[in-house]
Amino acid sequence: MIKKYIPDSLINTDAVVVDINKEDFDFSTSKLDIFNIHKEENKLILEYDMPDDEVVYGLGENIRGINKRGHIYNSFCSDDPCHTEEKSSLYGAHNFIILSGDEHTGLFIDSSSEVTFDIGYTIYNKLKITVRYDNCALYIIHNNSDLEIVKEFRKLIGQSYVAPYWAFGYQQCRWSYATSDAVRCVLKKHKENSIPLDAIYLDIDYMDSFKDFTINKENFGDFDELVADMKKDNIHLVPIIDAGVKIEKGYNIYEEGVANNYFCKDKDGNDFAAAVWPGKTHFPDFFKEDVRVWFGNHYSDLIDRGIDGFWNDMNEPAIFYSENGIKKAFDTLDSYKGKDIGVYDFFGMKDAVLHLSNSREDYSSFYHTIDDKKVCHIDVHNLYGYNMTRAAKEAFDRNYPDKRFLMHSRSSYIGMHRYSGIWTGDNQSWWSHLLLSMKMMPSLNMCGFIYTGSDIGGFGCNSTRDLVLRWLAFGLFTPLMRNHSALGTRDQEAYNFGDTADFKNIIDLRYSLIPHIYSEYMKAVLRDDMYFKPLAFVFDKDRHCREVEDQLMIGDSLMIAPVYTQNVTGRYVYLPEDMLYINYTTNGVKQYKVLTKGHHYIYVKLDEVPMFLRKGHAVSFVKPAANTTKLDTNNLELVAFMDKDSSLTYEFYEDDGISKNYSLDKITNITVNMDAEGKATIGECKKNIKLITRS
């Protein structure tokens, strides 16, 4: 059951698509459902006394564990690549939590303003949530399990984005492949090493002076030919689109924006200016429908040249500096001239420069027009990237109504999940960030983001061969599987570490599993379910599963336990029940062993991938191929784990992968029957199936 409370007026985020009758909101009782409430000036405070064993799930893309207890989180989209434990904000604002104890309660704080979740940080057993009183709606959900709460919430906020089938292939990105020759070399190296590939990304250097919807004619003069040549090899080019529009006379996007009043304003009503990659830029006011139509239509500038995938970046929006910020920094530095600089003076000088980027002062200095009203950006900051991506998806739907496009965004708010996927931002080549990316996945699924993934190998810093391999072994299960690294770091493409056999083996497994992964993804989308689940969501009677955060369920059938520690030969795993251990080894060999419930140590070489299949379930494999177009789904290898004298049904989802003609009617039910002697047979099925069973 969902209850809706609105303390006062609010800015509509469009996160919720189902109309829920609002309940009375009365401060005289100081109680709202299970929460104590009170008002402090313009703040609404919700408090709740957490039992010692209660788990708090949610908050989507954020730091620390799946269980969010013990830290403070600020919901404020932040351009910060150093995702260390003391941080409280990342690129997304996902204000949904689940209180999981003897009872199960979900809470969604729908607010475009900053929200603070103090989850046992100040007082260990106290949950304290602070939000602007005049800009929030509260949705409280009660149900019998955490998963059912998620399903109710997902119905409330609408169906998740569906990516094209090719977007489940392996994707290669770097800042930057700065010429068309560099792009061609990436494909050439993958082909020479027989490493499958479906997409290559174009970072900011493909543009003319970093201007959106332009082409660098010097380095990409053969752009149309490049796109066509890539298509012949079934490779999709995926260009970046940034939020800032370069201020430059003669640049059509700038000229159109100025002429039509499409840009955000400063306090005096002038177009707000700040610096990002192109230098001085204006920011489109994506809260205005005509701006979204204008900017969204410009994606066709590239679509008409053969592009069918994009990534929206820098859309928190990131601000390198403003004129006012630069002036204040220089004034501060000038004030120290001629002084005997002490240690605190030094820190003051240092901070004057370090705090130039993404400052709250800059975010408070420009304005949007919403419902014909002037609204300060900081009050709707969390919705900016969401509405940029919304502009793109609305244009895709308007101009290409039956075609899917790849789209994923860096900044996001709940509601944007209907328009695109996300990647988890500019992480680092740290083992801790591999583990962090694992813990983010189910939390993002709770908030509707199903097409997700992290920068495999890490974006910043220099990666190592073993880290990239271990990350690939996890990333092969994420719907978005993209290797991505930064300018100035070590080249971390799969062919840049000497012998490529280990890399090929793991990426081959991805392609072997793509039909199964896509099937589980589509069922999660169409049923408002989760693709990634914490163990405790499936094994809710097993209290120990609440503490296991380095193992995840893929749908309801597979459990994964990636290795995320350097210089180890394997890891411990906890099995909540008897499971079939499938170890994918060198040259695609699969080893099978039934393991009993409990703790086990498994040995995992760098080119191996462990999987665990639940009893009464199955997983399908196909022969790996060079890209998704060449995968043969008419010939499946089906691995089933079942008792003798029993049967199971494997639901295999399959559609054309590019149109919007998707529905649960596309499921093929494959039945496996095993008699008392252990002989297994397949029910009537149009596919050719090689059956492997264990009992």
N, C-alpha and C positions, 0 to 999 in steps of 0.2 A: 504494500500500500504506500502511495506517495502523498505527502501533504506539502502544500506550498504556502509560504508566509512571505509577505512583502511589508517591511517596516514602513516604507515611505516610497516616494517616487524613485525611479531608477532609469538609467540609460539601458535601452534594450540591446542585449548582446546577440540575440538571435541564436543562442546556444540551444534553446529548448524548442522543440517542434510540436509537442503535444500540449494542448490546452488543459491545465489543471486548475480546478477551482481553488481559489485562495482561502485559507483558514483565517479566523480572527487572530489578530496580533495585539496582545494586551500586556503592557508592562506591569500592570498592577499585581499580577501574580508572581512576577520574577521567575517564571518558569515557562519554557517552550519545549514541549515533549520531554526528552531526557536532559535537556540543557538548562542550566541556570542562565538568565539573561539580565543584562542591565546596560544602560546607556551612559557613556562618558563623553560629554560635549557632542561631537558629531560622529562618535564611534559606537558601533554595536558590539558588545562583548558577549560571547557565548562561552560558557565554562561547563566542564563535565569531569567528574571524579572517576578516573580510570582504575578498575581493579588491577591487581598486580599482574594477572595473567592475560589481560586483554591485549589484542594485537590491533594496530592501526595500519590499514592498507590505503593505498591510493597516491594522490598528488602527481600521478603521471611521470613526467620527465623531471626528476630531481635527484639530489645526491643521497648517499647512504643506502640503507637496506630496503628490502620489500616491506618490512615492518618499520614504520616511520617513527616509532617511539624514541624519545630521548634527545630530540633536536628541535630547532626552530626553523621554520621555512617561510620565506616571503614570496608570495605569488606576484612576481614582477619580472617580466621577460627581460633577461639580461644577456648582453654579449660578453661572455666570459669563458674563455677556453680552458681555464685552469680549474677543473671540477674537483677541487679538494674538499676534505670533509668539513672544513669550517665555513664553507659557502652555504648560502641559504636560498639562492635563486639560480636557475639556469634559463635556457632559451624559451621554455614554455610556461604557461600559467594554467594549471589544471586543478581546479579547486574542488575536487571530489575525494572524500575519504570514506572508509568503512571502519566502524568500531566493531571488532569481532571478539566476542566473549561468550558468555552464556546466552546472550541475545545478540542480534545482528542488526546494526543500524547504519544506513548510508546517509551522507550529508553532502549536498552540492551547494556551494556558495556562488551564486551566479552574479558576478560583479566585475565590471571593467576596471575597477580601482584595485589598488594593492590590497591583498589579504594576508594576514600573518597567522600562521598556525604554530602555536607553541605547544608541542606535543610532549609534555613531560620534560621540557628543557629547564624552565625556571623552577617548577615544583614537579618532581618525578611523576606523581600520580594525577597531575592536573592537566587537562586539555583546555587551552585558552585560545579562542579564535577572535581576531579583531578585524573588523571591516567597517567601511564607511556606512553610517546608518542610512543616508539618503541615496545610496547607490548599490543596493543588493536585493536579491530575492533568495529565499532559503527553501530548499527542497529536502525533505526528510523522508527516508525510505525505510520501511521495516519489512523483513521477510525471514524465512527460516534458515537461510544459508547465505554466505557471502556471494556465491556465484549467482543466486537468484536475485540478489540486490543489484549486482552488475547488470544482469539482463533487463531488469526493470529500468535502471538508469539509462541503459543504451536505447531502449524504446523511447524514453523521454527525449533524448537528444538526437535521435535520427540515425539512419543507416550509414555505416562507414563507407568511405571511398573504396572503389574497386579499381585496381590497377590493371593495365593490360598484361596478358600472359607473358610477353617477352620481358617485362620488367621484373620477372622472377629469375631471370638469368643472371649470370655473373657480370658485374659492372666495374669498370676501371676509371678512376678519377685521380687527378693531381692538379694542384695549383703550381704549375700550369703546363699543359701541352700548348706551347705558345705559337706554334705554326702548324699548317696543314701537314707538313712533312712529319712533324712530331706525332701527330695523330695517326698518320699512316704507319709509322714505325711501331706504335703500340699494337695495332692489329697484326702487323707483320710478325712481331715477336711472339704473340699468342699463337698464331698459326704455325710458326716454325717449331714451337714447343708443344703443339697439340693441346693447348689449354683452352677450354671452352670460354666463350665470351659473347655477350649480347649488346653491350652498350659501352661507349666511351664518352666521357664528359668534357665539356668545353668550359673552362673557367674564364675569368674576366679578360684574359688576353685575346680572346677571339673578337672582342669588341673594338671598335674605333674609339680610342681614348676612354675606354670603360663606359661608353654610352649605351644604354639599353636599346635593344632592337637594331643595332648597327653591326657591321662586319669590318674588321681590320683588313683593309684591302691589300696592305703590304704583306702581311703574314698569312692571310686567308683569301687571297685573290681568286683562288679556284674553289670557293666555298660550295657553290652549287655542284660542281663536279665531285668534290670531296663527299658531300652528302650522298650523291648518287652512287659513287664507288663503294661507300660503306654499306649502302642498302643492298648492293649486289652480294655482299658477304653477310647479309642479315645482321648488320651492326647498326644500332641506333645511336645517333649523336644527341647528347643531352646538354644544351647550353644553360648557363646560369643567367638569371635575371635578378638584378638588385633593385632595392627600393628607391634609391636616390636618383634624380634626374639631373644630369649635368647642366649647369648654367652656361650656355654657349649660343651666341647669335647664329642663326642659320640651322641649328639642330632642330629638326621638326618636332620632336617630342617636347622639347623645352618651349618652342614657339607656340605650339598648340596649347600647352598647359598654361602659359601666361595669358594668351589671348582669351581663353575660356574660363579663367579664374579657377583652375583645377588644383592649385597647390595650397598647402597649409600656410597659415598667416602668422605673422608676429603680432605683438600687442597693438601695433599701430595700423594693422590691416595690410601690411606689405607681405609679399611672398617671403616666408621664412627661409633663411639660407644657413647651411652648415656644410662641413666638409666630410666627404667619404672618399671612395676610390677615385672618382673622376675629378676630385677637387671640390670646388663650391657646387653645391647641389640644392635643389628644391625637393620637397617630399609631396607626392600626390596625396590629396585628401580622400583616401579610399572609403571614408564613411559616406561620401556622397555617391548616389547611384550613377549619376552621369559620369563621374570620374572613373568608377569601376568599369562602366561600359567602354569608355575611351581607352583606358589603359589595357583592359582585357582584350579589346579588339586588336591591339598592336601585337599580341602573340602570333597573330596570323601573318605578320611580316616574316616570321621564321617558319611557321607551319606551311605556308605556301611554297617554301623552298625545300620542303621535305622533312622538317623536324616534327617529331611527335612525342617529345618528352622534355620537361623543364625542371629546374630546381630554383626555387625562390630563396634568396639569401639576403643577409644584412637588413632584415625586415623587422627588427625589434621596435623602431629602426636603430641601427648602429650609427653613432655620430662620433667621428674622430675628434672634431673640435668645432666650436662656433667662433665667430669674430669676438663676441663678448668674452668667451672663455679664454681666448688667446690674449686679449687685452689684460684681463685680470692676472693671467700667469706672468706676463711681462712686467706688469706693475709690481707684482710680488717680488720677482727677481730683482727689479730695479731698486726696491726698498732695502735690499741687502748690500748694495754697492757701497764700498768704503768701510763696511763694518768688519769687526773681528768676528768671523763666522764661528759660532759655537755649534755643538752637536744638534741642538734643537733648531737652530737656524738652518742647518743643513737639511734636516728632515722637512722643514717648512718649504725650502726651495725645491726639494725633490717632489713633495706632494703637489706643489703648484703645477708641475708638469704631468705627473702621473694621473691626476684627477681630471685632466682635460676631456678624456673620452667618456661618452655615455653618462654625462653628469645629470643629476636630478634637476639642477638649475636650468640646463638646456631643455630638458623635457618639459619643464614648467613654462617655457618661454614661447611656445607656439601653440596654435589653436586649430580646431576643426569646426566645420559646420555640420551639426547634427539636428535634424528636424527644425531647420532654420534658426538654430540657436548656436551661439559661440561657446565651444567647450574646450577647456584647456587639455592639451595632449596628455598630461600626466594622469588625468582622470579616466582616460580611455586607452592608456598605453598598451595594455595587454591585448587589445583588439586590433592593433595596427597590422601586424603580419598576417593575422587571420583574414582581414578584409582585403589585403593585397592578393592573397591566394584565392580568396573568394572571387575577386575580379577575374582572375584567369579561368577558374572553373566555370563561372557563369558564361564567359565568352565561349569556352569550348562547347558547352551545352547549347548555346544559342547558335553558333556558327557551324558546329559539326555534331548534330544532335545524337547520332548513333555511333560515335567513335570514342573509344577510351584513349586518354592521354596519360602518360606518366607525369606525375606532379608530386614533389615533396618539398616541404618548406622547413626553414630553420626555426622561425618564431611561430608560436601557435597558442591558441586558446581552445577550450572545449567548444565544439561547434564547427571548427575548421576541419575536424575529422571527416566531415561529409564531403569536403572538397579536395582533400589531398592526404598523402601520408606525411611523415616527418622523418628526418634523420636526427640523431641526438646531438648534433652540433659539433663544434670544433674541439674534439677531445685530444688527448695526448697519447703518445706511444708508451704507455705505462701499463704494467700488469694490473694495477688497481683499476684502470679504466676498462680493461676487458671484463673484470668482475662487475664493475658498476654497470656496464652496458647490459649484462645478463640480468641484473636486478631491476633495471628500468623497464624491460620488455613487458612483464605482466602488468606493471603499474600503468603503462601507456595503454595497454589493451583494455583495462578497466575504464579508461576515459574515452574509449572509442577509436583510438589510433591503432589500427591493425597492420597497415602497411608501414612498417618501421624497420630501422636498422641503425647501427652505429658505423662510424668510419673505421673499417677493418684495418688493423695494424696501427691505428692511431693517426691523427692528423698532424699534430705538432710533435717535435722532438725526433730523434733518430730511432727507428724501430730495429728489431733484431729478427734474424731468421726464425727463431723458435717462437717469438711473440706473434709474428704474422701467421705462422702455421697454426698455433693454438687458437688465434682469433678467427681464422678461417674455419676451424673445426666447430666453433660456435656459430659464426656468421652464416654458415651454410644453412642453418635452420631459420634465420630471420628472413621475412618476406623480401626486404630490401637487402641485397648482398653487394656492398660496394666497398672496394679498396680505395682509400683516399688519403693523400698525404700533402704536406704543405711545402711551399717554396722554401728552399734552403735546407730541407731535410734530406735524409738518405732516400734514394729511389727504392720504393718498396713494392713495385710490381712483382708478380709471381715469378718472372723470369730473371730477376736481378739478384738472386742469392745463390748463383752457381747451379748445382744440380736441381732441375725443376720437377723431378719425378714426384717428390712428396707433395708439392703444390698441386700438380695435375691430379694426383690421386684424390685429394680432398675436394677439389672443384668438380671432378668427375662425379663424386658422390652427390654433390649438390644437384647436378643435372639428372642423375639417376633418381633423385627424390623429388624433383620439381613437380611432377604430376600429383604426388601425394601431398606435398606442401601446399600447392595451389588448391587442391581439394579441401584440405583442412582450413585454409584461409577463407575460401568462399563460403564454407559452411558456417564459420564464425561470423562472417559479415551478414549473411542472410538470416541467421538465427539470433542475431544480437548476442553472440557468445564470445568467448575468448579463444584466440589461437594459442597464446602463451598463458599458462595458468601456474600460480604457485602450487606446490604439492598439496598444501592444506585445503585448497579449493576442491580438490578431487578426493583426497583422503581426509575428510573433515573429522572423522572419529579418532584419528591418530594424532594425539597432541604433539608428538615429536616433530611432525611435519611442519608445524608452525615455525620451528627453528631452523629448518633446512631451506636456505636461500640460494644455494649454489647448484641446485637441480631444478629443472622446470619441466612441466608437462607441455607437450605439443598436441593440442586437441585433447582427446580423451585416451589416446592409445599409446603414444610414445612418451617416455621420459628421457631427458638428456642430462648428462652430467659432464660438462666440459672441463678440461684441465685449464687452470688459469694461474698456475704458479710456475715460476722459472726453475729449471734444473731439477725437475722431478721425473720419476719414471711412471707415475700414475697418480691415483688419488683414492680416497675413501668415498664410498657411496652408501646411501641408506635406501633400502628397498622397503616400502610400506607393505608390500605383499610379494609373493613369489612372482618373478618376472623372467622373461627370456632376454638374456644378454646377447645383443648382436654387436659384434666388433667388426667394423669395416676396416680391412687391412690393405696391405700393398697389392696393387694391381686389381683392386675391386673385389678381392676375396672377402666373403662374409663368414665369420665364425659364430657358432651358436652354442649357448650354454644356459641351462636353466639354473637360476640362482634363487635361493630361498630368502624369505623375508628377513631383514636385519642388516647389519653393517658388513661391508665387504671392501677389500682393497683390490682395485683393478689396475693392471699395467697397461699403459697407453703410450705407444710410440708416437713420434711426431707426425707420422703420416696416417695414424689410426684415428677412428672416430667411434666412440662407444654410444650405443643406444639401448634402451630397455623397453621391451614390449609387454604390455599388460596382458594378463590371461583373459581370453574371450575377445581378443582384438587382433587386428591384422595391420600390416603396413605393406605398401606396394613399391616396387622399384621398376625402372625401365633401363634400357641400355643407354649409357651416356652418349651425348652427341656434341658437335661443335657449337651448337646454339639451340635455342628453344624450338625453332621452326623444324628442326630435324629430329626431334624426339618422337619416338614411336609409342603411342599410348594404346595401340591395339594389341601389343604384346607385353603383358605385365608379368612380373615375378611377384607373387603374393606370398608373404611370410605370415603365418598364423600361429598363434600360441593358444592352445585350447585343451580342455579335458577330453578324455575319451568319452564316447557316447554323448556328444554335445554338438551344438551348431553355433555359428556366428554369422553375422551379416556385416560386410565391409561396404561402407558407403563411399563410392568413388564419384566425385563431382568433375564434370568436364563440359566446357562450352567452347565457343569459337575463339575466345581470348581477346577479342578486339572490339566487338559490338557491345551494346548494353542489353543484349538479349540474354540476360542471366536470371536464373530463378532456381529454386529447389527442385523443379521438375527435371533439371539436368543431372540429377543423381542417378547413377546405376547401382543397384543393390546386388552385390556379389555374395552369394551364400556359400559357406563352407560347412560340410557335414562330416563328422568323424564318428565311426562306429565303435563298438565296444572293444574291438581288436586294435584300434588305432589307425584304421585305413580311412583316409580323407578323400572326399570328392567335392567337386564344384557343382553348384546348381546351374541351371540354364543361364548362359551368358554369351553375348556376341563377341567378347574379347578372347584372345588366345592367352591362357593363363598357365604359367608354370607355378605349381603349388609347392610350397615348402612348409611343413608343419612340425611343431614340437608339442608334446603333451606332458 
